[in-house]
C-alpha cells in the first residue's frame, strides 16, 4: 500500500433523549450527547465517537483535524502523540481527552479497514468472547422499572452479572440504597453477580459501613465508593471492605491510571476508551494494570469496548450500559449481541464492523 494518507476529518454532534429520567448518586440527566468522527483515506472511512459535550466537536475541528490530515492512516501511534501535544495549552483532562479518544478510535477503525481486517484481529485477539455486565438500575427508577430492567438482563439476555446505582443524593439516603440492593438481589436470584456504583457519593466511613451491609447480600463489586479524586479514601475503603473496589472511568491519560494503581486504590482498574485517549491509551492502561497483577474493566460504550477488550488478556468485563447500548443499537448497523453474558466481535467484518444509519439519526443531530 503506497498511499495511505488521511485526507479529511468530519464531525457531527447528536443529542439523544433518555427513555426515562435517570440519576445516580451525584448527578441526574435526561439526555446524552455523542460526538462522532469520520476520518477518510481514499475510498475508506473510519468511524469513532465519544459520549461527551458538543465542545469536543470544536476541539476536533479547531485543533486536532489539521494535525491528523496529511499523516499516514497506518501511523496511529504517531498521530495519537501529535494530538496529545496539540492540546497541551488547553489541558488534556476532560473535553480534550474525549475529543482525542473519538479521533483515535476512528483512526484505528480506518487502519483495520484499509488492511482488510477486523479491529479485534488487527489488535490481536486474546479473547474470543468479551464478558459483559448489565448496567443501569438508576436511583431515579421505582421498584417496578428496576424489576423490569434487571429481569430482562438476567432472564431474557441471560447476563450473569448486573449493576445498580446507589449513593442516592450524595449519600443522603443509605436506607433506600440498601433496600434497592436487597430488591436487586431478590430479582436476580442468588447465582447472578450483583454490583453497585456509588459514583463517589459516600464519605470514606460511610462507604465502609454501607459495604458491610452489602456484603451480606453478596455484592462483589463496589464502584467509586468515594470520589475517584480521593485516592487515599479509595485505598482506605479498599482495605476495609469485602467487595472489590473499582475506579478509573475518569482517567484521562495513562498518568491518571498510574496514580490510581500507585495509591493502591483499586482491585480492578476501569478504563473508558472514549475518555482515556482512545484505543491507543486503553491498551497502554491495560498493560500497566497487567504489570501490577490487576484486571481492567471497560466503562460504558459496549460496542467499542468489545473490540479493544478482545485484545486484552487481563480484561475482566465490559459495562453493557443501558443508555449507550440503546444509542448504539439505534445509530449503527453491526452492533453486537450480549446474550449469554458476552459479546463476540465479528472477524468477518472489517474494522469494528459498525456503520452509521444516517437516515435514522439525522433528527438527533445538533452540529
Secondary structure, 3 states (H helix, E strand, C coil): CCCCECCEEEEEEEEEEEEEEEECCCCEEEEEEEEEEEEEECCEEEEEEEECCCHHHHHHHHHHHHHHCCCECCCHHHHHHHHHHHCCCCCCCCHHHHHHHHHHHHHHHHHHHHCCCEHHHHHCCCCCCEEEEEECCCCCCCHHHHHHHHHHHHHHCCCCEEEEECCHHHHCCHHHHHHHHHHHHHHHCCCCEEEEECCCCCCHHHHHHHHHHHHCCCEEEEECCCCCCCHHHHHHHHCCCCCEEEECCCCCCHHHHHHHHHCCCCCEEEECCCCCCHHHHHHHHHHHHHHCCCEEEECCCHHHHHHHHCCCCCEEEEEEEHHHHHHHHHHEECCCCCCCCEECCCCCCCECCCEECHHHHHHHECC
